[in-house]
Amino acid sequence: MKTRVVKFFSEEKGYGFITIDGGWGDVFTHISEVKEEIKERDRVSFEIEEEKNRQKAINVKLL
């Protein structure tokens, strides 16, 4: 499990991005992977899954 900060999240659009430390950039997350309501600058825990040569955050939980 990783812990990072939500950079952007829109329930309307159904997706968002979580900032990754260490120069990795951001990782995409879909609303279906978010277990609780989150917003920008919230701290979350999540796992990373590789899909079609891209990473996405899964099992996103508010800390």
PDB file of N, CA, C and O in Angstrom:
ATOM      1  N   MET A   1       0.837  -1.193   0.000  1.00  0.00           N
ATOM      2  CA  MET A   1       0.000   0.000   0.000  1.00  0.00           C
ATOM      3  C   MET A   1       0.875   1.247   0.000  1.00  0.00           C
ATOM      4  O   MET A   1       1.826   1.348   0.774  1.00  0.00           O
ATOM      5  N   LYS A   2       0.554   2.169  -0.852  1.00  0.00           N
ATOM      6  CA  LYS A   2       1.242   3.450  -0.905  1.00  0.00           C
ATOM      7  C   LYS A   2       0.343   4.518  -0.295  1.00  0.00           C
ATOM      8  O   LYS A   2      -0.879   4.370  -0.284  1.00  0.00           O
ATOM      9  N   THR A   3       0.932   5.575   0.205  1.00  0.00           N
ATOM     10  CA  THR A   3       0.171   6.713   0.729  1.00  0.00           C
ATOM     11  C   THR A   3       0.668   7.974   0.052  1.00  0.00           C
ATOM     12  O   THR A   3       1.860   8.279   0.072  1.00  0.00           O
ATOM     13  N   ARG A   4      -0.254   8.697  -0.544  1.00  0.00           N
ATOM     14  CA  ARG A   4       0.083   9.922  -1.270  1.00  0.00           C
ATOM     15  C   ARG A   4      -1.085  10.910  -1.178  1.00  0.00           C
ATOM     16  O   ARG A   4      -2.049  10.696  -0.444  1.00  0.00           O
ATOM     17  N   VAL A   5      -0.965  12.008  -1.952  1.00  0.00           N
ATOM     18  CA  VAL A   5      -1.954  13.088  -1.911  1.00  0.00           C
ATOM     19  C   VAL A   5      -2.726  13.132  -3.228  1.00  0.00           C
ATOM     20  O   VAL A   5      -2.151  12.952  -4.301  1.00  0.00           O
ATOM     21  N   VAL A   6      -4.032  13.372  -3.135  1.00  0.00           N
ATOM     22  CA  VAL A   6      -4.879  13.502  -4.316  1.00  0.00           C
ATOM     23  C   VAL A   6      -4.560  14.835  -4.999  1.00  0.00           C
ATOM     24  O   VAL A   6      -4.667  15.892  -4.377  1.00  0.00           O
ATOM     25  N   LYS A   7      -4.175  14.788  -6.257  1.00  0.00           N
ATOM     26  CA  LYS A   7      -3.870  16.000  -7.015  1.00  0.00           C
ATOM     27  C   LYS A   7      -5.152  16.588  -7.608  1.00  0.00           C
ATOM     28  O   LYS A   7      -5.368  17.799  -7.559  1.00  0.00           O
ATOM     29  N   PHE A   8      -5.998  15.723  -8.165  1.00  0.00           N
ATOM     30  CA  PHE A   8      -7.242  16.142  -8.808  1.00  0.00           C
ATOM     31  C   PHE A   8      -8.213  14.981  -8.715  1.00  0.00           C
ATOM     32  O   PHE A   8      -7.823  13.827  -8.891  1.00  0.00           O
ATOM     33  N   PHE A   9      -9.493  15.282  -8.436  1.00  0.00           N
ATOM     34  CA  PHE A   9     -10.515  14.238  -8.487  1.00  0.00           C
ATOM     35  C   PHE A   9     -11.858  14.878  -8.775  1.00  0.00           C
ATOM     36  O   PHE A   9     -12.229  15.859  -8.132  1.00  0.00           O
ATOM     37  N   SER A  10     -12.592  14.331  -9.737  1.00  0.00           N
ATOM     38  CA  SER A  10     -13.904  14.843 -10.111  1.00  0.00           C
ATOM     39  C   SER A  10     -14.905  13.691 -10.130  1.00  0.00           C
ATOM     40  O   SER A  10     -14.787  12.771 -10.938  1.00  0.00           O
ATOM     41  N   GLU A  11     -15.894  13.748  -9.230  1.00  0.00           N
ATOM     42  CA  GLU A  11     -16.942  12.722  -9.242  1.00  0.00           C
ATOM     43  C   GLU A  11     -17.770  12.832 -10.515  1.00  0.00           C
ATOM     44  O   GLU A  11     -18.222  11.820 -11.049  1.00  0.00           O
ATOM     45  N   GLU A  12     -17.973  14.055 -11.007  1.00  0.00           N
ATOM     46  CA  GLU A  12     -18.725  14.274 -12.249  1.00  0.00           C
ATOM     47  C   GLU A  12     -18.079  13.557 -13.425  1.00  0.00           C
ATOM     48  O   GLU A  12     -18.751  12.887 -14.209  1.00  0.00           O
ATOM     49  N   LYS A  13     -16.759  13.712 -13.534  1.00  0.00           N
ATOM     50  CA  LYS A  13     -16.026  13.095 -14.647  1.00  0.00           C
ATOM     51  C   LYS A  13     -15.721  11.625 -14.382  1.00  0.00           C
ATOM     52  O   LYS A  13     -15.518  10.850 -15.317  1.00  0.00           O
ATOM     53  N   GLY A  14     -15.690  11.244 -13.109  1.00  0.00           N
ATOM     54  CA  GLY A  14     -15.489   9.842 -12.760  1.00  0.00           C
ATOM     55  C   GLY A  14     -14.042   9.392 -12.679  1.00  0.00           C
ATOM     56  O   GLY A  14     -13.760   8.195 -12.726  1.00  0.00           O
ATOM     57  N   TYR A  15     -13.116  10.348 -12.556  1.00  0.00           N
ATOM     58  CA  TYR A  15     -11.715   9.966 -12.451  1.00  0.00           C
ATOM     59  C   TYR A  15     -10.912  11.047 -11.742  1.00  0.00           C
ATOM     60  O   TYR A  15     -11.423  12.125 -11.437  1.00  0.00           O
ATOM     61  N   GLY A  16      -9.646  10.736 -11.487  1.00  0.00           N
ATOM     62  CA  GLY A  16      -8.752  11.694 -10.863  1.00  0.00           C
ATOM     63  C   GLY A  16      -7.314  11.219 -10.956  1.00  0.00           C
ATOM     64  O   GLY A  16      -7.015  10.201 -11.582  1.00  0.00           O
ATOM     65  N   PHE A  17      -6.415  11.987 -10.310  1.00  0.00           N
ATOM     66  CA  PHE A  17      -4.995  11.674 -10.322  1.00  0.00           C
ATOM     67  C   PHE A  17      -4.425  11.825  -8.915  1.00  0.00           C
ATOM     68  O   PHE A  17      -4.807  12.724  -8.166  1.00  0.00           O
ATOM     69  N   ILE A  18      -3.513  10.937  -8.577  1.00  0.00           N
ATOM     70  CA  ILE A  18      -2.837  10.952  -7.281  1.00  0.00           C
ATOM     71  C   ILE A  18      -1.362  11.218  -7.544  1.00  0.00           C
ATOM     72  O   ILE A  18      -0.759  10.572  -8.401  1.00  0.00           O
ATOM     73  N   THR A  19      -0.778  12.162  -6.816  1.00  0.00           N
ATOM     74  CA  THR A  19       0.626  12.519  -6.972  1.00  0.00           C
ATOM     75  C   THR A  19       1.513  11.397  -6.442  1.00  0.00           C
ATOM     76  O   THR A  19       1.288  10.869  -5.353  1.00  0.00           O
ATOM     77  N   ILE A  20       2.517  11.046  -7.226  1.00  0.00           N
ATOM     78  CA  ILE A  20       3.470  10.018  -6.822  1.00  0.00           C
ATOM     79  C   ILE A  20       4.791  10.705  -6.470  1.00  0.00           C
ATOM     80  O   ILE A  20       5.307  11.497  -7.258  1.00  0.00           O
ATOM     81  N   ASP A  21       5.331  10.409  -5.307  1.00  0.00           N
ATOM     82  CA  ASP A  21       6.604  10.986  -4.877  1.00  0.00           C
ATOM     83  C   ASP A  21       7.764  10.421  -5.682  1.00  0.00           C
ATOM     84  O   ASP A  21       7.633   9.391  -6.344  1.00  0.00           O
ATOM     85  N   GLY A  22       8.890  11.101  -5.618  1.00  0.00           N
ATOM     86  CA  GLY A  22      10.110  10.582  -6.234  1.00  0.00           C
ATOM     87  C   GLY A  22      10.187  10.779  -7.731  1.00  0.00           C
ATOM     88  O   GLY A  22      10.894  10.035  -8.411  1.00  0.00           O
ATOM     89  N   GLY A  23       9.471  11.770  -8.268  1.00  0.00           N
ATOM     90  CA  GLY A  23       9.579  12.064  -9.690  1.00  0.00           C
ATOM     91  C   GLY A  23       8.790  11.149 -10.599  1.00  0.00           C
ATOM     92  O   GLY A  23       8.985  11.173 -11.814  1.00  0.00           O
ATOM     93  N   TRP A  24       7.913  10.352 -10.048  1.00  0.00           N
ATOM     94  CA  TRP A  24       7.122   9.432 -10.861  1.00  0.00           C
ATOM     95  C   TRP A  24       5.964  10.122 -11.558  1.00  0.00           C
ATOM     96  O   TRP A  24       5.366   9.540 -12.463  1.00  0.00           O
ATOM     97  N   GLY A  25       5.629  11.344 -11.166  1.00  0.00           N
ATOM     98  CA  GLY A  25       4.494  12.032 -11.779  1.00  0.00           C
ATOM     99  C   GLY A  25       3.209  11.711 -11.049  1.00  0.00           C
ATOM    100  O   GLY A  25       3.176  11.649  -9.820  1.00  0.00           O
ATOM    101  N   ASP A  26       2.152  11.506 -11.815  1.00  0.00           N
ATOM    102  CA  ASP A  26       0.837  11.230 -11.250  1.00  0.00           C
ATOM    103  C   ASP A  26       0.329   9.881 -11.745  1.00  0.00           C
ATOM    104  O   ASP A  26       0.735   9.395 -12.801  1.00  0.00           O
ATOM    105  N   VAL A  27      -0.558   9.296 -10.969  1.00  0.00           N
ATOM    106  CA  VAL A  27      -1.163   8.029 -11.375  1.00  0.00           C
ATOM    107  C   VAL A  27      -2.675   8.227 -11.461  1.00  0.00           C
ATOM    108  O   VAL A  27      -3.275   8.871 -10.600  1.00  0.00           O
ATOM    109  N   PHE A  28      -3.282   7.671 -12.500  1.00  0.00           N
ATOM    110  CA  PHE A  28      -4.706   7.762 -12.772  1.00  0.00           C
ATOM    111  C   PHE A  28      -5.492   6.875 -11.821  1.00  0.00           C
ATOM    112  O   PHE A  28      -5.021   5.805 -11.434  1.00  0.00           O
ATOM    113  N   THR A  29      -6.694   7.315 -11.440  1.00  0.00           N
ATOM    114  CA  THR A  29      -7.615   6.437 -10.728  1.00  0.00           C
ATOM    115  C   THR A  29      -9.030   6.667 -11.230  1.00  0.00           C
ATOM    116  O   THR A  29      -9.421   7.799 -11.514  1.00  0.00           O
ATOM    117  N   HIS A  30      -9.782   5.604 -11.337  1.00  0.00           N
ATOM    118  CA  HIS A  30     -11.181   5.661 -11.775  1.00  0.00           C
ATOM    119  C   HIS A  30     -12.080   5.653 -10.544  1.00  0.00           C
ATOM    120  O   HIS A  30     -11.721   5.075  -9.518  1.00  0.00           O
ATOM    121  N   ILE A  31     -13.226   6.281 -10.638  1.00  0.00           N
ATOM    122  CA  ILE A  31     -14.144   6.390  -9.500  1.00  0.00           C
ATOM    123  C   ILE A  31     -14.541   5.017  -8.945  1.00  0.00           C
ATOM    124  O   ILE A  31     -14.848   4.901  -7.758  1.00  0.00           O
ATOM    125  N   SER A  32     -14.541   3.999  -9.772  1.00  0.00           N
ATOM    126  CA  SER A  32     -14.913   2.656  -9.310  1.00  0.00           C
ATOM    127  C   SER A  32     -13.884   2.078  -8.331  1.00  0.00           C
ATOM    128  O   SER A  32     -14.185   1.125  -7.612  1.00  0.00           O
ATOM    129  N   GLU A  33     -12.678   2.644  -8.300  1.00  0.00           N
ATOM    130  CA  GLU A  33     -11.625   2.172  -7.396  1.00  0.00           C
ATOM    131  C   GLU A  33     -11.573   2.946  -6.080  1.00  0.00           C
ATOM    132  O   GLU A  33     -10.802   2.601  -5.184  1.00  0.00           O
ATOM    133  N   VAL A  34     -12.393   3.993  -5.963  1.00  0.00           N
ATOM    134  CA  VAL A  34     -12.393   4.843  -4.777  1.00  0.00           C
ATOM    135  C   VAL A  34     -13.424   4.318  -3.787  1.00  0.00           C
ATOM    136  O   VAL A  34     -14.611   4.233  -4.101  1.00  0.00           O
ATOM    137  N   LYS A  35     -12.964   3.966  -2.592  1.00  0.00           N
ATOM    138  CA  LYS A  35     -13.835   3.337  -1.599  1.00  0.00           C
ATOM    139  C   LYS A  35     -14.611   4.346  -0.748  1.00  0.00           C
ATOM    140  O   LYS A  35     -15.631   3.999  -0.151  1.00  0.00           O
ATOM    141  N   GLU A  36     -14.132   5.592  -0.690  1.00  0.00           N
ATOM    142  CA  GLU A  36     -14.780   6.643   0.092  1.00  0.00           C
ATOM    143  C   GLU A  36     -14.719   7.944  -0.702  1.00  0.00           C
ATOM    144  O   GLU A  36     -13.967   8.044  -1.670  1.00  0.00           O
ATOM    145  N   GLU A  37     -15.500   8.933  -0.301  1.00  0.00           N
ATOM    146  CA  GLU A  37     -15.466  10.218  -0.980  1.00  0.00           C
ATOM    147  C   GLU A  37     -14.110  10.891  -0.738  1.00  0.00           C
ATOM    148  O   GLU A  37     -13.673  11.027   0.404  1.00  0.00           O
ATOM    149  N   ILE A  38     -13.453  11.308  -1.818  1.00  0.00           N
ATOM    150  CA  ILE A  38     -12.162  11.990  -1.703  1.00  0.00           C
ATOM    151  C   ILE A  38     -12.217  13.317  -2.459  1.00  0.00           C
ATOM    152  O   ILE A  38     -13.064  13.529  -3.327  1.00  0.00           O
ATOM    153  N   LYS A  39     -11.288  14.197  -2.100  1.00  0.00           N
ATOM    154  CA  LYS A  39     -11.183  15.479  -2.798  1.00  0.00           C
ATOM    155  C   LYS A  39      -9.704  15.851  -2.886  1.00  0.00           C
ATOM    156  O   LYS A  39      -8.851  15.196  -2.288  1.00  0.00           O
ATOM    157  N   GLU A  40      -9.415  16.908  -3.638  1.00  0.00           N
ATOM    158  CA  GLU A  40      -8.044  17.364  -3.804  1.00  0.00           C
ATOM    159  C   GLU A  40      -7.387  17.621  -2.455  1.00  0.00           C
ATOM    160  O   GLU A  40      -8.017  18.128  -1.527  1.00  0.00           O
ATOM    161  N   ARG A  41      -6.115  17.265  -2.365  1.00  0.00           N
ATOM    162  CA  ARG A  41      -5.250  17.406  -1.192  1.00  0.00           C
ATOM    163  C   ARG A  41      -5.548  16.424  -0.058  1.00  0.00           C
ATOM    164  O   ARG A  41      -4.911  16.498   0.993  1.00  0.00           O
ATOM    165  N   ASP A  42      -6.499  15.508  -0.244  1.00  0.00           N
ATOM    166  CA  ASP A  42      -6.709  14.448   0.750  1.00  0.00           C
ATOM    167  C   ASP A  42      -5.546  13.471   0.677  1.00  0.00           C
ATOM    168  O   ASP A  42      -4.986  13.244  -0.395  1.00  0.00           O
ATOM    169  N   ARG A  43      -5.182  12.892   1.817  1.00  0.00           N
ATOM    170  CA  ARG A  43      -4.185  11.826   1.853  1.00  0.00           C
ATOM    171  C   ARG A  43      -4.911  10.499   1.704  1.00  0.00           C
ATOM    172  O   ARG A  43      -5.903  10.244   2.386  1.00  0.00           O
ATOM    173  N   VAL A  44      -4.415   9.665   0.817  1.00  0.00           N
ATOM    174  CA  VAL A  44      -5.061   8.389   0.535  1.00  0.00           C
ATOM    175  C   VAL A  44      -4.036   7.262   0.518  1.00  0.00           C
ATOM    176  O   VAL A  44      -2.842   7.491   0.327  1.00  0.00           O
ATOM    177  N   SER A  45      -4.523   6.048   0.720  1.00  0.00           N
ATOM    178  CA  SER A  45      -3.696   4.857   0.526  1.00  0.00           C
ATOM    179  C   SER A  45      -4.258   4.134  -0.695  1.00  0.00           C
ATOM    180  O   SER A  45      -5.450   4.222  -0.992  1.00  0.00           O
ATOM    181  N   PHE A  46      -3.377   3.419  -1.398  1.00  0.00           N
ATOM    182  CA  PHE A  46      -3.806   2.731  -2.616  1.00  0.00           C
ATOM    183  C   PHE A  46      -2.754   1.723  -3.033  1.00  0.00           C
ATOM    184  O   PHE A  46      -1.645   1.695  -2.499  1.00  0.00           O
ATOM    185  N   GLU A  47      -3.121   0.905  -3.990  1.00  0.00           N
ATOM    186  CA  GLU A  47      -2.194  -0.026  -4.622  1.00  0.00           C
ATOM    187  C   GLU A  47      -2.071   0.377  -6.083  1.00  0.00           C
ATOM    188  O   GLU A  47      -2.954   1.044  -6.623  1.00  0.00           O
ATOM    189  N   ILE A  48      -0.990  -0.021  -6.716  1.00  0.00           N
ATOM    190  CA  ILE A  48      -0.803   0.289  -8.136  1.00  0.00           C
ATOM    191  C   ILE A  48      -0.942  -0.981  -8.957  1.00  0.00           C
ATOM    192  O   ILE A  48      -0.378  -2.023  -8.625  1.00  0.00           O
ATOM    193  N   GLU A  49      -1.706  -0.871 -10.038  1.00  0.00           N
ATOM    194  CA  GLU A  49      -1.903  -1.989 -10.959  1.00  0.00           C
ATOM    195  C   GLU A  49      -1.423  -1.557 -12.339  1.00  0.00           C
ATOM    196  O   GLU A  49      -1.691  -0.439 -12.778  1.00  0.00           O
ATOM    197  N   GLU A  50      -0.723  -2.436 -13.004  1.00  0.00           N
ATOM    198  CA  GLU A  50      -0.237  -2.178 -14.365  1.00  0.00           C
ATOM    199  C   GLU A  50      -1.299  -2.677 -15.340  1.00  0.00           C
ATOM    200  O   GLU A  50      -1.739  -3.824 -15.266  1.00  0.00           O
ATOM    201  N   GLU A  51      -1.707  -1.788 -16.263  1.00  0.00           N
ATOM    202  CA  GLU A  51      -2.722  -2.159 -17.245  1.00  0.00           C
ATOM    203  C   GLU A  51      -2.353  -1.546 -18.594  1.00  0.00           C
ATOM    204  O   GLU A  51      -2.277  -0.324 -18.720  1.00  0.00           O
ATOM    205  N   LYS A  52      -2.130  -2.371 -19.581  1.00  0.00           N
ATOM    206  CA  LYS A  52      -1.767  -1.913 -20.926  1.00  0.00           C
ATOM    207  C   LYS A  52      -0.599  -0.930 -20.888  1.00  0.00           C
ATOM    208  O   LYS A  52      -0.666   0.144 -21.486  1.00  0.00           O
ATOM    209  N   ASN A  53       0.464  -1.299 -20.186  1.00  0.00           N
ATOM    210  CA  ASN A  53       1.684  -0.500 -20.052  1.00  0.00           C
ATOM    211  C   ASN A  53       1.465   0.840 -19.366  1.00  0.00           C
ATOM    212  O   ASN A  53       2.285   1.747 -19.515  1.00  0.00           O
ATOM    213  N   ARG A  54       0.371   0.984 -18.615  1.00  0.00           N
ATOM    214  CA  ARG A  54       0.118   2.187 -17.827  1.00  0.00           C
ATOM    215  C   ARG A  54      -0.214   1.772 -16.410  1.00  0.00           C
ATOM    216  O   ARG A  54      -0.742   0.685 -16.176  1.00  0.00           O
ATOM    217  N   GLN A  55       0.097   2.643 -15.469  1.00  0.00           N
ATOM    218  CA  GLN A  55      -0.214   2.359 -14.084  1.00  0.00           C
ATOM    219  C   GLN A  55      -1.505   3.054 -13.695  1.00  0.00           C
ATOM    220  O   GLN A  55      -1.808   4.145 -14.177  1.00  0.00           O
ATOM    221  N   LYS A  56      -2.269   2.402 -12.807  1.00  0.00           N
ATOM    222  CA  LYS A  56      -3.454   3.039 -12.259  1.00  0.00           C
ATOM    223  C   LYS A  56      -3.576   2.686 -10.784  1.00  0.00           C
ATOM    224  O   LYS A  56      -3.136   1.623 -10.347  1.00  0.00           O
ATOM    225  N   ALA A  57      -4.177   3.591 -10.030  1.00  0.00           N
ATOM    226  CA  ALA A  57      -4.362   3.373  -8.607  1.00  0.00           C
ATOM    227  C   ALA A  57      -5.656   2.586  -8.392  1.00  0.00           C
ATOM    228  O   ALA A  57      -6.696   2.909  -8.965  1.00  0.00           O
ATOM    229  N   ILE A  58      -5.574   1.556  -7.562  1.00  0.00           N
ATOM    230  CA  ILE A  58      -6.751   0.760  -7.221  1.00  0.00           C
ATOM    231  C   ILE A  58      -6.897   0.707  -5.692  1.00  0.00           C
ATOM    232  O   ILE A  58      -5.951   1.002  -4.962  1.00  0.00           O
ATOM    233  N   ASN A  59      -8.078   0.333  -5.225  1.00  0.00           N
ATOM    234  CA  ASN A  59      -8.358   0.230  -3.787  1.00  0.00           C
ATOM    235  C   ASN A  59      -7.988   1.520  -3.048  1.00  0.00           C
ATOM    236  O   ASN A  59      -7.320   1.480  -2.014  1.00  0.00           O
ATOM    237  N   VAL A  60      -8.424   2.656  -3.584  1.00  0.00           N
ATOM    238  CA  VAL A  60      -8.100   3.965  -3.019  1.00  0.00           C
ATOM    239  C   VAL A  60      -8.950   4.211  -1.779  1.00  0.00           C
ATOM    240  O   VAL A  60     -10.178   4.147  -1.834  1.00  0.00           O
ATOM    241  N   LYS A  61      -8.284   4.493  -0.660  1.00  0.00           N
ATOM    242  CA  LYS A  61      -8.983   4.715   0.635  1.00  0.00           C
ATOM    243  C   LYS A  61      -8.481   5.994   1.279  1.00  0.00           C
ATOM    244  O   LYS A  61      -7.283   6.280   1.269  1.00  0.00           O
ATOM    245  N   LEU A  62      -9.397   6.755   1.833  1.00  0.00           N
ATOM    246  CA  LEU A  62      -9.069   7.981   2.541  1.00  0.00           C
ATOM    247  C   LEU A  62      -8.372   7.643   3.849  1.00  0.00           C
ATOM    248  O   LEU A  62      -8.776   6.716   4.551  1.00  0.00           O
ATOM    249  N   LEU A  63      -7.325   8.393   4.177  1.00  0.00           N
ATOM    250  CA  LEU A  63      -6.618   8.181   5.451  1.00  0.00           C
ATOM    251  C   LEU A  63      -7.122   9.153   6.496  1.00  0.00           C
ATOM    252  O   LEU A  63      -6.653   9.134   7.634  1.00  0.00           O
TER     253      LEU A  63
END
